[in-house]
Amino acid sequence: MNQYLVVGIVFIVVIALLATNKKLVETLKNIYKIEELRKRVLYTIGLLLVYRLGSFVVIPGINPNALGEGSAYASQLEGNGLLGLLNVFSGGAFGNAAIFALGVMPYITASIIIQLMGMMIPYFQKMQKEGESGRRKMNQWTRFLTIGVLILQGPAYIANLYHQVPGAFVYGNSFGFVAYATTILIAGTMFIMWLGEKITDKGIGNGISLIIMIGIVARLPHALLAEVNARFQTASGSAIMLILELILLFLVFMATIALVQAVRKVPVQYAKRIVGNKQYGGVRQYIPLKMNAANVMPIIFAQALMFIPALFSGTAFAAAFSSMTGFWYNFTLAVLVIAFTYFYTAIIINPQMMADDMKRNGGFIPGVKPGKQTVNYIDTIMTRITLPGSFFLAIVAILPALAMKFLGIQQSFAYFYGGTSLLIMVGVVLDTLKQIESYLLMRHYDGLMKTGRIQGRH
């Protein structure tokens, strides 16, 4: 019972610190006073609860008792990095064989494909420039592609489940069962997408991002308890080591927030224009260039490529990349993250378009001539700030492996020390808090911070 006592004490201390924070209590009162904000927050919480309940509704025809700890399926999730990550993103629904097992990852995959097509195919490039109508068409294409991805992933998920625990299939693995189970998985993911859109429209924050974040955070208590058990069941484990791990996790969170928030402000001066009796322009503004403009995408692309060696099982090449804590695995992952950071930043940041927009609106960077020199200036700045950003992102990508190898942290808990999980949590929380703060400031209340404002992602 010692491990449960430690977890209880940790949560009690956190709750006590929050309860004694006068600024937090006052902010919660202000949120409650604003009717629109209160309704949006409660609406968001309600739909997120619906999502979490669906994560425990098992596909009809699957025996959930056969999927518990000690089963071959549970061992596969613990030993396979990709499947374990999918289980984290789905909030455990992947491991529960729930109707929401595939989560929103097929939608994310389809969104990435459509985004890349929008950069390479003229038809999609034209849609991107059509404004709101183009955005609706792109969303429709994304939904259709999501269904296509689900049609491929659904049977693959059922086949893997049957291979690991055939005894869990109450009615066998016939074609009819695969067809209706796939239909349920497709309906589950589409329902999650609908929840995300409703949260975005009538709630607070970005719905899809919040659903992913809630799925990740939902695994934190389970992962923390597993880590506590591991520490108290080994001779070298102790409460002091656990406290050091939590302190290190806090420092990693702070460093990641600094990475997400870091921007280089490029001053832009706009020429004065007189229209009637009014003067426009003549003020100095800033273009915020993010140090980590690519956000989490380089890690996602790099991790996807890191599973290619598994296709050559039985070879020395596959053996060198078989362990997530191995040197060659993490070295290659870090190099890929750095390369993809530059690649993706070059795709989403277009200095030529920025320079043309400034010239069209009568703006210029002080000391830099409009045109090609402005393009070169912005490109040089992006190259310089992307270098430290890419190295920091590479460190974040391999932090879970370092935590497992050098600190002996359990894999489920190590996911929170870096990688996509950490960046998604930090980014989504900052975005949501920024929206709440905008409501408070609009009603002439204080913001969420004692000094300054939350920047969020641009």
C-alpha positions as CSV (number, residue, x, y, z in Angstrom):
1,M,0.0,0.0,0.0
2,N,3.0,2.3,0.2
3,Q,2.9,3.1,-3.5
4,Y,-0.8,4.1,-3.4
5,L,0.0,6.3,-0.4
6,V,2.8,8.1,-2.3
7,V,0.5,8.8,-5.3
8,G,-2.2,10.0,-2.9
9,I,0.2,12.4,-1.2
10,V,1.4,13.7,-4.5
11,F,-2.2,14.5,-5.7
12,I,-3.1,16.0,-2.3
13,V,-0.1,18.3,-2.4
14,V,-0.9,19.4,-5.9
15,I,-4.6,20.1,-5.0
16,A,-3.5,21.9,-1.8
17,L,-1.1,24.2,-3.8
18,L,-3.8,25.0,-6.3
19,A,-6.4,25.6,-3.7
20,T,-4.2,28.1,-1.8
21,N,-3.4,30.0,-5.0
22,K,-5.4,33.2,-4.7
23,K,-4.9,34.2,-8.3
24,L,-6.2,30.8,-9.5
25,V,-9.3,31.0,-7.3
26,E,-10.0,34.6,-8.4
27,T,-9.6,33.5,-12.1
28,L,-12.1,30.6,-11.6
29,K,-14.6,33.0,-10.1
30,N,-14.2,35.4,-13.1
31,I,-14.7,32.5,-15.5
32,Y,-17.9,31.6,-13.7
33,K,-19.2,35.2,-13.9
34,I,-18.9,35.3,-17.7
35,E,-22.0,33.4,-18.8
36,E,-20.8,32.7,-22.4
37,L,-17.4,31.5,-21.2
38,R,-19.0,29.4,-18.4
39,K,-21.3,27.7,-20.9
40,R,-18.5,27.0,-23.4
41,V,-16.2,25.5,-20.7
42,L,-19.0,23.2,-19.3
43,Y,-20.0,22.2,-22.9
44,T,-16.4,21.3,-23.6
45,I,-16.1,19.3,-20.4
46,G,-19.3,17.4,-21.1
47,L,-18.3,16.3,-24.6
48,L,-14.8,15.3,-23.4
49,L,-16.6,13.1,-20.8
50,V,-18.6,11.5,-23.6
51,Y,-15.4,10.7,-25.4
52,R,-13.8,9.2,-22.3
53,L,-16.8,7.0,-21.7
54,G,-16.7,5.7,-25.2
55,S,-13.1,4.7,-24.7
56,F,-14.3,1.9,-22.3
57,V,-17.2,0.6,-24.5
58,V,-15.7,-2.6,-26.0
59,I,-16.6,-3.7,-29.5
60,P,-19.5,-6.2,-29.3
61,G,-18.1,-9.8,-29.8
62,I,-14.8,-9.1,-28.0
63,N,-14.2,-10.4,-24.5
64,P,-12.6,-7.6,-22.5
65,N,-11.3,-10.0,-19.8
66,A,-9.0,-11.6,-22.3
67,L,-7.2,-8.3,-23.0
68,G,-6.1,-7.5,-19.4
69,E,-2.7,-7.5,-17.9
70,G,-0.6,-10.5,-18.6
71,S,-2.2,-11.2,-22.0
72,A,-0.1,-11.4,-25.2
73,Y,-1.9,-8.3,-26.4
74,A,-0.9,-6.2,-23.3
75,S,2.7,-7.4,-23.7
76,Q,2.7,-6.3,-27.3
77,L,1.5,-2.8,-26.4
78,E,4.3,-2.6,-23.8
79,G,7.0,-3.9,-26.1
80,N,6.0,-2.2,-29.4
81,G,6.8,1.6,-29.5
82,L,4.3,2.4,-32.2
83,L,1.4,0.5,-30.8
84,G,2.2,1.8,-27.3
85,L,2.1,5.3,-28.7
86,L,-1.2,4.8,-30.4
87,N,-2.6,3.4,-27.1
88,V,-1.4,6.6,-25.3
89,F,-3.0,8.9,-28.0
90,S,-6.3,7.0,-27.8
91,G,-6.4,7.2,-24.0
92,G,-6.2,3.4,-23.6
93,A,-9.1,2.8,-26.1
94,F,-6.7,1.0,-28.4
95,G,-5.7,-1.5,-25.7
96,N,-9.3,-1.9,-24.6
97,A,-10.5,-2.8,-28.1
98,A,-13.1,-0.1,-27.7
99,I,-15.3,1.5,-30.3
100,F,-13.0,4.5,-30.2
101,A,-9.9,2.2,-30.6
102,L,-8.5,4.0,-33.7
103,G,-9.1,7.4,-32.2
104,V,-8.4,10.5,-34.3
105,M,-5.1,9.3,-35.7
106,P,-6.7,8.3,-39.1
107,Y,-8.0,11.8,-39.3
108,I,-4.6,13.3,-38.5
109,T,-3.0,11.1,-41.1
110,A,-5.5,12.2,-43.7
111,S,-5.0,15.9,-42.7
112,I,-1.3,15.6,-43.2
113,I,-1.7,13.9,-46.6
114,I,-4.2,16.6,-47.8
115,Q,-1.8,19.3,-46.4
116,L,1.1,17.9,-48.4
117,M,-1.1,17.6,-51.5
118,G,-2.0,21.3,-51.1
119,M,1.6,22.1,-51.4
120,M,2.3,20.0,-54.5
121,I,-0.9,19.5,-56.5
122,P,-2.3,22.6,-58.3
123,Y,-6.0,21.5,-57.8
124,F,-5.6,21.6,-54.0
125,Q,-3.4,24.7,-54.2
126,K,-6.3,26.4,-55.9
127,M,-8.8,25.3,-53.2
128,Q,-6.5,26.7,-50.5
129,K,-6.8,30.1,-52.1
130,E,-10.6,30.1,-52.4
131,G,-11.1,31.2,-48.8
132,E,-14.0,29.8,-46.8
133,S,-15.5,27.8,-49.6
134,G,-12.1,26.2,-50.4
135,R,-11.6,25.4,-46.7
136,R,-14.9,23.5,-46.7
137,K,-13.9,21.5,-49.8
138,M,-10.6,20.6,-48.2
139,N,-12.4,19.5,-45.0
140,Q,-14.7,17.3,-47.2
141,W,-11.7,15.7,-48.9
142,T,-10.1,15.1,-45.6
143,R,-13.2,13.3,-44.3
144,F,-13.4,11.1,-47.4
145,L,-9.7,10.3,-47.1
146,T,-10.2,9.5,-43.4
147,I,-12.8,6.9,-44.2
148,G,-10.3,5.4,-46.8
149,V,-7.6,5.2,-44.1
150,L,-10.0,3.6,-41.7
151,I,-11.1,1.0,-44.2
152,L,-7.4,-0.1,-44.3
153,Q,-6.6,0.2,-40.6
154,G,-9.8,-1.3,-39.3
155,P,-9.3,-4.9,-40.6
156,A,-5.6,-4.6,-39.8
157,Y,-6.4,-3.8,-36.2
158,I,-8.9,-6.7,-35.9
159,A,-6.4,-9.1,-37.6
160,N,-3.6,-8.1,-35.1
161,L,-6.0,-8.5,-32.2
162,Y,-7.0,-12.0,-33.3
163,H,-3.4,-13.0,-33.8
164,Q,-2.5,-12.0,-30.3
165,V,-5.6,-13.1,-28.4
166,P,-7.8,-15.4,-30.5
167,G,-9.7,-16.4,-27.3
168,A,-11.1,-12.9,-27.0
169,F,-13.3,-13.4,-30.1
170,V,-16.6,-14.7,-28.8
171,Y,-18.0,-15.4,-32.3
172,G,-14.8,-16.2,-34.1
173,N,-13.0,-14.1,-36.7
174,S,-15.3,-14.6,-39.7
175,F,-15.6,-12.1,-42.6
176,G,-19.0,-10.9,-41.2
177,F,-17.4,-10.1,-37.9
178,V,-14.5,-8.2,-39.4
179,A,-16.9,-6.3,-41.6
180,Y,-19.2,-5.1,-38.8
181,A,-16.3,-4.5,-36.4
182,T,-14.6,-2.3,-39.0
183,T,-17.9,-0.5,-39.5
184,I,-18.1,0.2,-35.8
185,L,-14.5,1.4,-35.7
186,I,-15.2,3.8,-38.7
187,A,-18.3,5.1,-37.0
188,G,-16.4,5.6,-33.7
189,T,-13.7,7.7,-35.3
190,M,-16.2,9.7,-37.3
191,F,-18.2,10.3,-34.1
192,I,-15.0,11.6,-32.4
193,M,-14.4,13.9,-35.3
194,W,-18.0,15.2,-34.9
195,L,-17.3,15.8,-31.1
196,G,-14.1,17.7,-32.0
197,E,-16.0,19.9,-34.5
198,K,-18.7,20.7,-31.9
199,I,-16.1,21.6,-29.3
200,T,-14.4,23.9,-31.7
201,D,-17.7,25.6,-32.7
202,K,-19.5,25.8,-29.3
203,G,-16.8,25.0,-26.7
204,I,-13.4,26.4,-25.9
205,G,-10.2,25.5,-27.7
206,N,-9.5,23.3,-30.7
207,G,-11.7,20.2,-30.4
208,I,-9.5,17.6,-32.1
209,S,-6.4,18.8,-30.3
210,L,-8.2,18.7,-26.9
211,I,-9.4,15.1,-27.6
212,I,-5.9,14.0,-28.3
213,M,-4.6,15.8,-25.3
214,I,-7.3,14.3,-23.0
215,G,-6.4,10.8,-24.3
216,I,-2.7,11.4,-23.4
217,V,-3.4,12.9,-20.0
218,A,-5.9,10.1,-19.2
219,R,-2.9,7.7,-19.2
220,L,-0.9,9.8,-16.8
221,P,-2.4,8.4,-13.5
222,H,-2.0,4.8,-14.8
223,A,1.6,5.5,-15.9
224,L,2.5,7.2,-12.6
225,L,1.1,4.3,-10.6
226,A,3.1,1.8,-12.7
227,E,6.2,3.9,-12.1
228,V,5.5,4.0,-8.4
229,N,5.0,0.3,-8.3
230,A,8.3,-0.3,-10.1
231,R,10.2,1.9,-7.7
232,F,8.9,0.3,-4.6
233,Q,9.2,-3.3,-5.9
234,T,13.0,-3.0,-6.7
235,A,15.8,-2.8,-4.2
236,S,17.2,0.4,-5.8
237,G,13.9,2.1,-5.9
238,S,13.0,4.8,-3.4
239,A,10.6,7.7,-2.8
240,I,13.6,10.1,-3.3
241,M,14.2,8.8,-6.8
242,L,10.5,9.2,-7.6
243,I,10.5,12.8,-6.4
244,L,13.6,13.5,-8.5
245,E,11.8,12.1,-11.5
246,L,8.8,14.4,-10.9
247,I,11.1,17.4,-10.5
248,L,12.8,16.5,-13.8
249,L,9.5,16.1,-15.5
250,F,8.5,19.6,-14.3
251,L,11.8,21.0,-15.7
252,V,11.2,19.3,-19.0
253,F,7.7,20.8,-19.2
254,M,9.1,24.3,-18.5
255,A,11.8,23.9,-21.2
256,T,9.3,22.7,-23.7
257,I,7.0,25.7,-23.0
258,A,10.0,27.9,-23.6
259,L,10.6,26.1,-26.9
260,V,6.9,26.4,-28.0
261,Q,6.7,30.1,-27.0
262,A,10.1,31.2,-28.4
263,V,9.7,33.7,-31.3
264,R,12.0,36.1,-33.1
265,K,10.2,39.4,-33.7
266,V,11.0,41.0,-37.0
267,P,10.1,44.7,-37.1
268,V,7.9,45.9,-40.0
269,Q,7.3,49.6,-40.7
270,Y,4.2,50.6,-42.7
271,A,4.1,53.8,-44.8
272,K,1.7,56.6,-43.9
273,R,-1.4,56.9,-46.0
274,I,-4.1,59.6,-45.7
275,V,-7.6,58.6,-46.7
276,G,-10.0,61.5,-46.3
277,N,-9.3,63.0,-42.9
278,K,-7.8,59.8,-41.4
279,Q,-4.2,58.7,-41.4
280,Y,-3.4,55.0,-41.8
281,G,-0.1,53.2,-41.3
282,G,3.0,55.0,-40.0
283,V,3.3,52.5,-37.1
284,R,5.8,49.7,-36.5
285,Q,4.5,46.2,-36.1
286,Y,6.3,42.8,-35.8
287,I,6.3,39.5,-37.6
288,P,6.6,36.7,-35.0
289,L,8.8,34.0,-36.5
290,K,8.7,30.9,-34.3
291,M,11.8,29.0,-33.4
292,N,9.8,25.8,-33.7
293,A,7.5,26.7,-36.6
294,A,7.2,23.0,-37.6
295,N,5.8,22.1,-34.1
296,V,5.3,18.3,-33.7
297,M,5.3,17.3,-37.4
298,P,9.1,16.5,-37.7
299,I,8.9,14.0,-34.8
300,I,5.8,12.4,-36.4
301,F,7.5,12.0,-39.8
302,A,10.7,10.8,-38.2
303,Q,9.0,8.2,-36.0
304,A,7.1,6.9,-39.0
305,L,10.3,6.3,-40.9
306,M,11.9,4.6,-37.9
307,F,9.5,1.7,-38.3
308,I,10.8,0.9,-41.8
309,P,13.7,-1.3,-40.4
310,A,11.1,-3.6,-38.8
311,L,10.1,-4.7,-42.4
312,F,13.5,-6.4,-42.7
313,S,13.1,-8.6,-39.6
314,G,15.9,-11.1,-39.0
315,T,18.6,-9.0,-40.5
316,A,21.5,-7.2,-38.8
317,F,20.0,-3.9,-40.1
318,A,16.7,-4.5,-38.3
319,A,18.5,-5.7,-35.1
320,A,20.4,-2.4,-34.9
321,F,17.2,-0.5,-34.8
322,S,15.1,-2.9,-32.8
323,S,15.5,-1.2,-29.4
324,M,14.0,2.2,-28.6
325,T,16.9,2.8,-26.2
326,G,19.6,1.8,-28.6
327,F,22.3,4.2,-29.8
328,W,21.7,3.9,-33.5
329,Y,17.9,4.1,-33.1
330,N,18.1,7.4,-31.2
331,F,20.9,8.9,-33.2
332,T,19.1,8.2,-36.5
333,L,15.8,9.6,-35.0
334,A,17.6,12.8,-33.9
335,V,19.1,13.3,-37.3
336,L,15.8,12.7,-39.0
337,V,14.0,15.2,-36.7
338,I,16.6,17.9,-37.5
339,A,16.3,17.2,-41.2
340,F,12.5,17.2,-41.2
341,T,12.4,20.4,-39.1
342,Y,14.2,22.2,-41.8
343,F,12.1,20.5,-44.5
344,Y,8.8,21.2,-43.0
345,T,9.7,24.8,-41.9
346,A,10.7,25.5,-45.5
347,I,7.3,24.2,-46.7
348,I,5.1,26.2,-44.3
349,I,7.2,29.4,-44.1
350,N,7.3,31.2,-47.5
351,P,9.6,34.3,-47.3
352,Q,8.7,35.2,-50.9
353,M,5.0,35.4,-50.0
354,M,5.7,37.3,-46.8
355,A,7.8,39.9,-48.7
356,D,5.1,40.2,-51.4
357,D,2.4,40.8,-48.8
358,M,4.5,43.5,-47.0
359,K,5.2,45.3,-50.3
360,R,1.5,45.1,-51.3
361,N,0.5,46.7,-48.0
362,G,3.2,49.4,-48.0
363,G,5.3,47.7,-45.4
364,F,9.1,47.2,-45.2
365,I,11.7,46.0,-42.8
366,P,13.8,49.0,-41.5
367,G,17.2,48.9,-43.1
368,V,16.3,46.3,-45.7
369,K,15.2,47.0,-49.3
370,P,11.8,45.6,-50.4
371,G,11.9,42.7,-52.8
372,K,14.7,40.1,-53.0
373,Q,16.7,41.5,-50.1
374,T,13.7,41.2,-47.8
375,V,13.2,37.6,-49.0
376,N,16.9,36.8,-48.2
377,Y,16.7,38.6,-44.9
378,I,13.7,36.6,-43.7
379,D,15.1,33.4,-45.1
380,T,18.4,34.0,-43.2
381,I,16.6,34.7,-39.9
382,M,14.5,31.5,-40.3
383,T,17.6,29.4,-41.0
384,R,19.4,30.8,-38.0
385,I,16.5,30.3,-35.5
386,T,15.6,26.9,-36.9
387,L,19.0,25.5,-36.1
388,P,18.7,25.7,-32.3
389,G,15.0,24.8,-32.6
390,S,15.7,21.7,-34.5
391,F,18.4,20.5,-32.0
392,F,16.1,21.2,-29.1
393,L,13.3,19.3,-30.9
394,A,15.7,16.4,-31.5
395,I,16.5,16.3,-27.8
396,V,12.8,16.3,-27.0
397,A,12.3,13.4,-29.4
398,I,14.9,11.1,-27.7
399,L,14.1,12.2,-24.1
400,P,11.8,9.2,-23.5
401,A,14.5,6.8,-24.5
402,L,17.1,8.6,-22.3
403,A,14.7,8.5,-19.4
404,M,14.2,4.7,-19.8
405,K,17.9,4.0,-20.3
406,F,19.6,6.2,-17.7
407,L,16.9,6.6,-15.1
408,G,15.2,3.3,-15.4
409,I,11.8,4.9,-15.9
410,Q,8.9,2.7,-17.1
411,Q,8.0,3.0,-20.8
412,S,4.5,4.2,-20.2
413,F,5.7,7.0,-17.9
414,A,8.7,7.9,-20.1
415,Y,6.3,8.9,-22.9
416,F,5.5,12.1,-20.9
417,Y,9.2,13.1,-20.8
418,G,9.3,14.1,-24.5
419,G,8.2,13.2,-28.0
420,T,4.8,14.0,-29.5
421,S,3.0,13.5,-26.3
422,L,4.8,16.3,-24.5
423,L,4.6,18.8,-27.4
424,I,0.9,18.1,-27.9
425,M,0.0,18.6,-24.3
426,V,2.0,21.8,-24.0
427,G,0.7,23.3,-27.3
428,V,-2.9,22.5,-26.7
429,V,-2.9,23.8,-23.1
430,L,-1.3,27.0,-24.1
431,D,-3.8,27.5,-27.0
432,T,-6.8,26.8,-24.7
433,L,-5.6,29.1,-22.0
434,K,-5.0,31.8,-24.5
435,Q,-8.6,31.6,-25.6
436,I,-9.9,31.7,-22.0
437,E,-7.6,34.7,-21.3
438,S,-9.0,36.6,-24.4
439,Y,-12.6,36.2,-22.9
440,L,-11.4,37.5,-19.5
441,L,-9.6,40.5,-21.0
442,M,-12.5,41.3,-23.3
443,R,-14.7,41.6,-20.2
444,H,-12.1,43.8,-18.5
445,Y,-10.9,41.1,-16.0
446,D,-7.3,40.3,-15.3
447,G,-5.6,37.6,-17.4
448,L,-4.5,34.2,-16.3
449,M,-1.0,35.4,-15.4
450,K,0.2,37.9,-12.8
451,T,2.5,39.5,-15.3
452,G,2.3,39.5,-19.1
453,R,0.0,37.4,-21.3
454,I,-0.1,34.0,-22.7
455,Q,1.4,34.0,-26.2
456,G,0.2,30.6,-27.4
457,R,1.0,29.4,-30.9
458,H,0.9,31.7,-33.9
